[in-house]
Amino acid sequence: MLPAARRFDGWIAASRPGWLWLGQLGIVALGAHLAADRLDDLLARLIGGYDIPYMTDGEAALGMALIALTLEIVVVVRAAWILVASAGAPLLEREAWWRKRSVESFVRPLFWGAMGLAGAWSIVLAVEGLFPGTGMFATAIGVVAGGLAAWRLGWSGWAKVTAGLFQPRSVRDGLLWAPPLLAATALALAQLPVWGWT
């Protein structure tokens, strides 16, 4: 039995580069979904009280949902591109990161860190939902699952994409993508249970 378990463990370790990126992207996608939910709620609060000419309430709600969905798709597509572009990059030393400084080099780590934390928080909430009525037990299991996801997927993804920064042509590199990524970052951070924000 032990040799079979060792072979299986060896196969998992050898195949890790083939599937790890999927988990890293997945946790960011969960964070982006949480950010989109927050945007949808904010738009509903801001616009929901107004009558919009030539639109029913259902059409207005659909429009707000489409705006949130568009942000989510843009963020996930950009995250996928960042992961692909960072493939095989070695860990980046602080001095090397400073030499590569640009808008992208500041936005990318901030964005990925926030999305990873928000994705891990989504996992905590999902696991808690699997054990309704169990109180602290469900919370403890959820925190362990979310913590493992944050460490194995969020942290490893953050290290990978930070290391994968290109030498910028200009300090303005990444400026085009900064607004949607920073908006998603702020929305995702606002969903975390920190300082009573939620």
Sequence and secondary structure as in RCSB ss.txt:
>XXXX:A:sequence
MLPAARRFDGWIAASRPGWLWLGQLGIVALGAHLAADRLDDLLARLIGGYDIPYMTDGEAALGMALIALTLEIVV
VVRAAWILVASAGAPLLEREAWWRKRSVESFVRPLFWGAMGLAGAWSIVLAVEGLFPGTGMFATAIGVVAGGLAA
WRLGWSGWAKVTAGLFQPRSVRDGLLWAPPLLAATALALAQLPVWGWT
>XXXX:A:secstr
 HHHHHHHHHHHHHHHHHHHHHHHHHHHHHHHHHHHHHHHHHHHHHHTTS  TT  HHHHHHHHHHHHHHHHHHH
HHHHHHHHHHTTT     HHHHHHT SHHHHHHHHHHHHHHHHHHHHHHHHHHHHSTT THHHHHHHHHHHHHHI
IIIIIHHHHHHHHT    SSTTTTTTTHHHHHHHHHHHHHHSSSTT  
